[in-house]
Structure formats: structure tokens, C-alpha cells
């Protein structure tokens, strides 16, 4: 231990703790003024209607960018978007080696080819069970079950102790493609002594154990075998085990299988190269669709979260060129609703039902199981690992608090509740929050990345509520109006309640504002500009009840 007496070990989440998505965790080891750092996972989250035009939301990584000379590497636990999806945008600012599994590396490369200008990231491949060193951190990748190929927990060992960072996991006695969660390795570390367990909280509110993936497969098999017309199944495109279960169910029912949706095809290409699709018949193409009898077809498609441009939404709007569903066909939602997507999903379900489809979802039959541990599985992990400190992560406040109390009830001595931006000292001494660091969100907007202000998202939100009015006022050399101002309104109501044009009313207000300023004071063009702006907004607000954004140009 000599030489490490001043060192400490800290955990700093910059995303994913207090929210679901955008996971970004930092571990720091060394003397407080000179720690060396490790990043685990670089995730994104997806925008909602409050972010018009925004493509992706990324964690604000200023804190580690300022310490990038002491950042030793990035380790990705698995290839879900909320764990690796921000790499292309954030990596150029960090520029350090990245460790990931073959499947994650394959998906990253496929994504790079679809994104003009995406950087070529130097990737070191690791496989489950392997050990590697990143700076002062000795890491072992422990295989776990989850809803994507090759997920790993990380046992991160430093001179001050071992942290088990679970990533996303569950216990599945019968997965579709593996791996099984490696109980022996977790027990091995538990026996050696674990300082802290940093653990997935997503399903900490759900009692019992998760059903197995094979049970879901058997249930899908039964539904597909008994269905009258075509069967369309929507699921998460990264869930290769589920895609495989559906394809096997189709094969056993004597049906052919079609893939719809870009992300699905991309994942299946990578999975096929790595052997996860071995032994399945070829997928058919959209061109074959019209020639296959209805009762002989299963369609696997994207769009389980109600995404408006995904395959399922296009099928519901009957917008696909060569593929359509008919009344009597069955649509299975083999997925869960991610919070925030309820409305969009409901809309698609209702459209499908209107078209005469039979819709089957999670509550109707066993057609989905989550990739995260329920309460019995969490307790099992605590028994294997027996950590001194429990740190719930990966969840909203309700999930984190639920797992925290489960940890305490299960005999974990210290439970540390942290949120994004907290710096938690794990050792030496009791677990303590010793600092707050900058954290937040940045926005990928077209080709640019920046804050809400820098990207104009706030103004765009205002525009989406009340429109924009541009006014051009020209004054002659005597500071009188040289003709009527020009006025252009976009996204503003056309007429008031009595049928008067709003543009006329706003124009009158603009002229009135100029007239009401004494001629001597009109030399102050900024004063004229501000008076006209206020008058136009007030006129719109009086008859419409809304204040548009108003831009005024004054020239002389």
C-alpha cells in the first residue's frame, strides 16, 4: 500500500443516474489533485417534443475534457445506444483508446459507414472472461445475460479495492443466444472482497424473477403457429436473441421471415458475421413479399417505441411501397414501453386496430421480457458479491431509491445514493459525496453539437408555440415613414375572431408605434426598433392571446 497513502478512489456519473439513458460513468484513482481516469460507457438519450429538430441528446463531458491528459481509456459494457451511442460525437474530444466487444465494434463500424464524417475510432477488442489494464485499473469482463449479444459487467480492481460495475444485466437460466450470467466469477470476487457494487436499478420496483428468454420464444412460437394471416412482430433492433427466437418460431411454423427497417438489417448483418444467426433459413426480401401467401409469412420490424419514421409506423399509415398488412393479420409488440413513448405507441396500436389487425402486447401474453434484474435477481447478486458499499445507478429517482432500500434490507452496510454530477469517494474511509462536478446535456442538431442556447433550441421551442413576425421599417431623411413597413408572419393565426387579418392589425400597430415617437427622438433607431417590436407583439397578443417572436429591422 506504500505510495498510495494519499490516493483515493472516486466514482462520478455524468449521465444515467436519475434518468434512464445517456449512461456515462467516470472512475478516478490517485491523489485528489492528480487522479487518473477511466470512462465506462458513452451513451445517448433521445429527444422529445420539447426539443424540436434535435437528433440526439448527449452528456456534457466538460469535466473530463478538462482532465483529458489524465484519461486512460474508455470501456463500453455493451452496444445499446444508451451505453455507446454518443461515441462518434464525444470521442473526438477525448481521443483515447476504446475497449469493446466484437459485436459492439461491428455495430460501431456499421454505424460509422452510415454517418458521413464520423471518426474512425481506435478500438481494442475484448471478450467476456478476459482481463486487461487501463492505467491504474485492472479490469475483468464478466459475462452477463441481457437483451443484446456480448454484454459484460466489469470487475475494476485498484490498490484501494475492487468495484463491480454491473452495466445492464439480469439472470437468465435459458437465454436465446447466451451468455449466461457468470455466477462463479461474481462469487470469486465476493470471496476476495468487493469494495463497491455499482448496480443497474431499472427493474428494482418489480417483484420476483424475470421469465427466461426461451419461455418468451416458446410463447411466440405458439402465437405464430396459431395465427390465421400474416404475423408482424416489432422488437428492439439490438435484441438479437429475440430476433433469433422469432425467426425460429417462424421456421417451426413453416413460415418465411422478412426483416423491415434499416437498424434491424444493420444489426442482423453484424450478428450474422459473428455466427449468431447460424442454422436459420435465409430472410426473404421486400421484393418477394407479394408472392408469399399470407399464412406463410412473419415480418420482423422496427418501431416498437412508436417512432414515426420506423417500419411499423409506415405500415400503420399504409405508406410502404411493396409491403402492406391486411385485416385479420396479427401484430405483436415484443417490447416494453420506454417512459415517454406511451402516446406515440398508443396511436400506432389504434391505427392498426382500425385497419383490422389483432394486436398482442406484453400484458396479453408472454411476448417480452426485460433485460434488467427484478428484485430476487438483485438479491442474488448481493449474495454473490457481498459488497461493503452499494451504489444504485441506471434509473430514475424511484428506481434508485427502491434499489437503495433493497440493498440496505439485504445487509449491505453502506448504501450511497448519488445523482449525475456527484463525486462519490469510495475509499479510503466511508463512502462520501465529496464534490459536485459540472454535468448536463448537449444537443446533436444536424451536423453540429452544442448547448441548448448555442443550438437555438430554446428559441425554436418558442417558435413552435407562437410563430415569428419580421417587420422592416424604412425612415426617410426627415425621419418620417417612407411608405408602409413590410411585414411577414410565419406560423401566426391568419385572422382574428371577427375575420380581420392579423397581419393588417400588426402593421397598424407598427405604424402607430413610429407615429407616437416625437420626430427628434426617432434618430435613435434602437428606440424605434424596440417600440415597434413591443407594439406588434402586443397587437397579436390582444386578439390572439399569444406573443410571437418579433424581429424588427429599421433603416434610414
N, C-alpha and C positions, 0 to 999 in steps of 0.2 A: 504493500500500500504506500510505501515511501514515495515521495514525489507527487502523490495525488492528494496531499492533505488539504490543499486549497481548492481542489476541483469540486464542482457539483454536477449533478445530472438533472436537466430540466426537460419538461415536455411543454410545447407551445402549439396549440391548434390555431391555425389561421382560417379554418373553414370546416364545416361538417359537425360542429359541436354546438347544438342549439338550433340546428336545422338539419333536414335530410338532403344530402347532396353536397357538392363542392368540397370534398374532403381534402385537407391539406394539413399535414402534421409535421412538426419540427421536433427533433431531439437534439439537445445541446449538451456537450460534455467538456469540462475543463474549468479553469479559473474564470469567475464571472466576467472579467474584462476581456477574456481571450478564449471563449469556448469554440470548439469545433462542432459543426452542424451536420445533421442528416435530415433529408426530407423524405417522408413516407406519403406517397400518393399526391397527385396533382389533378384534382377533379374540377368539373364544371357544374353549374346548375342551369336550369332552363328558364327563360324569361316568361312572364305572364302578360296580361293585357295592360298592366301598369308600365310596361317598358316597350312602347310601340316601336317596331323596327329593329329592336335589339336581337342579335342572333344567339349570343351566349353570355352567361354571367360567370366571371372568373374571380377567384380570391385575389385580394390586394396583397401582394407579396413584398411590399416595400421593406418590411423588417429584415427579411433575409437577403434582399437585393443589396442592402447597405452593408451586409456582412458576407458578401458572396466570396471574398477571398478566403474565408474560413469554412465555406460549404464544401463538404467532401463528396457528396453524391445524392442521387435520388433513387429510391426503391419504390417500384409500383407493385402493389399486392395482387391486383387483378385488373382485367381490361373493361370494367364498367365505366361509362362516361363520367360518373360522379367520383371516380378514382383516378382516371388517367386522361380524361377528355380535354384538359387545359394544357397538356404538354406542348403542343405545337405553338401556342401563343405565349406561354410563360418561359419555356426552356431557353429561348434566345437571350433572355435577361439573366439567366443563371449559368448557362453554359458549362455544366458539369456532367460527368458520366451518369448514365441512367441504367439501372438494372431492371429487367423484366423477364417474364416467362416467354417461351416461343410463341404461344398463342397471342399474347399481348403485343409482342413485337411484330407479328404478322398483321394484326389489325392496325397497328400504328402505321405500318408501311402502306397498307391498302388505303388508309385514310389520307396519307400524305399524297398519294397519287391522285386523289380526288380533290385536293386543295391546292390550287396554284400558289406558288410562293411559300409553301410550308417548308420548314427547315429539315435538313437531314440530321437526325439526332443520333449521336453515337450510342449504341445500345449494347450492353453486356447481357447475354442471356444467362438466366439461372433456372434451374429446375427444382421441383419440390424435393426436399431432403438434402439439398446442397447447402454448403456453408461458404460464406465469402466475407471479406473485410472491407469496410468503408471507413477510412480514417480510423478513429479510436473505437469504432463499433464493430464487434464480431456478430455476424448475422447468420442465423439458420432459418431456411424457408421450410415451414412445417405445412404439409398438405392439409387442406380442409375441404369439406363439401360446401358448395354454394351453387348459384344458378348460372354458372359460366365455366368454361374449361380453365383448369390450372390456377385456381385461387390458392393463396398461401397466407398463413399467419407468419409473423416474424418474431423469432426469439432474438432480441437485441441485447448483447452482453457487453458491459463496460466494467472497468475496475471497481465501480461502485454498485454493481449488481446487474441482474437481468430483468429486462422488461419484455413481457409477452404482448405484442401488438396484434390483436386478432385479425384486423381487416374485417371483411364480411365473411361470415361462416355460419354453419349450422351442423347438426349431427344428422346424418342420413345413413341408415343401415343398408339401404338399397338404392343408391343413386343410378341415374341412367347411364352416365359415362364415367363416373368417378371424378376425383379421387374420394376415398373415404376420409373422414376426419381422423388424423393420426393420434389416437388416444395415447399410444405408448410414448411418443415424443413429448406430449404435454405432461404426462406423468413423470417422465425423465427429468424435465426441468422443474416440476413441482418438488421432486425429491431433492434436487440440488439446491433449491431455494430460489423463489421468484420475488423480486422486489415489488413489481407492479404489473397488474393486468389491465391493459387499456382495451376496453371491450365494446363491441357492437351492441347497441341498445334498441335497434329498430323494432323488434317484436317483444320488448320487455313487458308490454302490457298484456300479452297473450298467454293464457294458462296452457299447461300441458306440453306435449311434444309435437314437432312438425310431422305430418304424414310423409312417407318416403316418395321419392320421385317415381319409383317403379309402380307404386299404388296409383299415382296420377296417370301413368302410362296405361295401366290396366283399365282404368275408368274411361279414358279417352277411346281405347280400343272398343269398349262396349258401346259407347255412344256412336262411334263411326260405323261399326258393324250394323247397328240397328237403324241408321238414318235412311230416309227414303231418297232424297235428292242429293245434290252436292253438299259437301261439308266444307265450310271455310273456318279456319282456326287462326285467331290472331294471338300473338305472344310477343315477348321482348325478343328483339332480333339477336341479342347476345346469348340467349338461353339455348345453347347447342344441345344440351341433354333433352330439353323439351322438344326441340325441333326433331331430334332423333326419335323420341317416343312417338311423336305424331306420324313421322314417316313410316315407322314400324307398324303402327296401328293401321295406317292406310294399306301398307303391303299385305298385312294379315287379313284385311277385309277385301282383298282383291281389287284395291283402287290404286290409281296412279296419283302422283303428287306433284303439285305446281307451287313454285315459290314466287311471291309477288312483293316487290319493294326492294329498293336499292341496298339499304343497310343489311337486309336479310341475306341477299345474294352475296354481299361482301363477306359477311361472317361465315356463310356456308363454304365459300371458296377457301378461306383460310383454314376452317375446320377440316375440310376435305384433304387439303395438302398435309395436314398433321395426322390424318388417319381416323378422325372422329366419326366419319361417315361411312367407314368400311362396311361392306356387306349390305348396303341399301341399294335398291334399284335406282337408276338414273332419274333425276327430276325431269318432268316434261316442260316444254316451253309454252309461252303465251300463244304462239302460232298453232300449237296442237290443240288448243283449248276447245275450239268449235267442233273438233272431230271426236271428242271423248264423250261417251254417254254420261248423263248427269250422275247416275248411280255409281259410276266408276271413278269419281274424282274427289280428291281432297286438295283444297287450296290453303297454303300457309301464308299469312300476310302480315305486314307491319300495320301499326295504327291502333294498338291496344289502349293507348292513352288519349285517343280522340284527336290526334294530330291532324289538322285539316288537309295537309298535302300527302298524307300517307295512303297506302293502298286501300285500307278498309274504308276510309272516308270517301275516296273516289268511287269505290263500289257502291257505297250507300247513296251517293249522288248520281249514280249511273253514268260516270264520266270516263270509264275506261274503254279504250279502243276495242280490244279483242276479247275482253273478259267481262261477263256480267253474271249476276246471280238471278235466280228465278224464284217465284213464290213456292214455298214448300222446302226450300234449301235450309240448311242449319248453319248458324254462325256461333262458334264457341269462343268466348273470351277466356283464354288460358293465361290469365294475368291478374294482377291486383291493380286497384286504382291508386295511383300516386296522388297524395293530397294536393288539391288544387285543380285536378283534371276532371272532377266529378261531372261538371256541366257539359263539357265537350263530349265525354263518353256517353252520357245520357242522351244527348242529341243524336249521336250516331245510332245508338240502340233503337231509339224511337223511329228513325228513318228506316232502319232495316225491318222493324216490325211492321211499319206502314207498307213496305214492299212485299209483305207476306212471308218474311223469314221467321224461323224459330230461333230465338236467341237463348243460349245457355251460358250462365256465368258462374263464378265461384260459389255463390250461395245455393245454386240449383243442383250441383253435382261436384265430385272431386275432380275439377279440371285445372287446378293450380295449387302449387304450394310455394310459399315464400322461401327465399334463400337465406333467411335470418333465423337465429335461435329463439325459441319460445322459452318460457320460464324454467321448465325442467331441464332443458339443454344448457341454459346459463348456469344452473346449479351444478350440473355435471362438470362443466368447465372449471367452476370454482374448486370443486373437489379434486380435480386432476392437478390444477396449478397451485392452489393454496397460497395466493399472493399476500404480501404484507399490506399492499395498497391496492384498492380497486378504483379504476377511473372509467366511468361510463362515457362513451363517445358515440358518434354516429346516431344522431337522433334529435328530435325536438325536445323542448324542456320536459314535457310529460314523460317521454321515453327515458330520458337521462335520470330523472328523479325516481322513476319506477325501478330502474335497474340499481340505482344507488341504494334504495331501501332493501332490495332483494340481496344485494351484496352484504349489507350490514346484518340482515337477518340470518344470512348463511355463514356468519362468523368471520368475515373479512374485517380485520381490526381497524383499518383506516379507509374511509371512502372519501375521495376528493371530487367534489362537484366543480367542474370547470366549464367555461364557455369560451368561444372564439376570442383570441387576444389575451387570455390569461397565461402567465408564465408560472407553471407549477414546478416547484423544486421537489424532486422525488428522493434525492439523497444529497448530502448527509442530513440526518435529523428527520423529524416527522414531515409528512407531505404538506407543503405550504405554498399558497399563491404569493409569489414574491414581487411580481411586477405585472403591468399591463403593457402590451405592445400594440403598435398600430395594426389594425386589420380592417376589412371591409370588402366592398365588391367593386370590380371594374367591369366594363361592358365591352364585349366584342360586337362591333357595329359595322357591318360591311367589312372593309379591309382594315379598319382601324380598331385600336383598343385604348380605352381611357375611362376617366371618371364620368359620373352622370352629367356633371357640368360640361366637361370637355367634349363629350359626345352630343351635347344638346338634348339629352333625353328629357330633361325637366320641361324645357320649352315645348318639345314635341308632344309631351303629355298634355300641356295646356292647349296646344293647337288642336289636339284630338277632341277636346271638350268644347272649345268655343271659336275655332277658326281664326283667320287672320285678315286684317284690313290694311292695305297700303294706300297712303294718301300723298300726292305730290302737289305742293303749294308753290306757285311762282309769283313773286312780287316784282313790280316794275321799279324804275329808279326813284319813283316818289313813294315807294313802299305801299302802293295800293295793289290789290289783287289784279294780276294780268290774266283775266279770264277765270272761269271756274276751275277749282282744283280737279285733278284726275283722282279717281278713287276705284280701287279694285278690291273686291271682297271674295275670299275663298272660304268655304265651309261655314258661311253665315246664312241665317234664315233669309229667304228672299223678300217676303212681305210681312208687315205687321198684322195684327188681328183684324184690322179694317181693310186690308188689301193694299196699303201704301207700301211702296218699295223701300226696303230698309236702306239701300244704297242712297236714295234721294234724301232720306231723313239724316243719314250720317253726313252727306255732302252739305246740307243746310247747316248742320251743326259746325262743320269745319269753317264755312264762310262766316257764320255768326261769331265764331271764336276770333277770327282775324279782325273782323269789324269792331269787336269790343275792345281791342287793344289800341290805345292812343297812338297816332301815327309816329310820333317821336320814338316811342318805345319799341316799335316794330323793327328797328335796326338790330335789336337783339334777336337774332334768328333762332337761338336756342329757346327763348321765351315763346316765340310764335309756335315753334315745333311742339313744345310741351303743352301749350294751351289747346292746340288743335287735337293732339293725341287724347287729352282728357275729355274734350268735348265729344269726340267721335265715340269713345268708349261709353261715355255717359248716355249718349243718344241711343246706342244699341242696347245698353242695359235697361233703359227706361221702357222700351217697347218689347224687348225680347227676354229680359231677365238674365242675360249673360254678357260677360265682358270679353270680347275678342282681344287677341293680341293686336296692337295697332302700331304700324311703323309709319312715321311721317318724314317726308323729305321737304325741306324748304330751300328754294333757290331764289337768287335775286339777279 
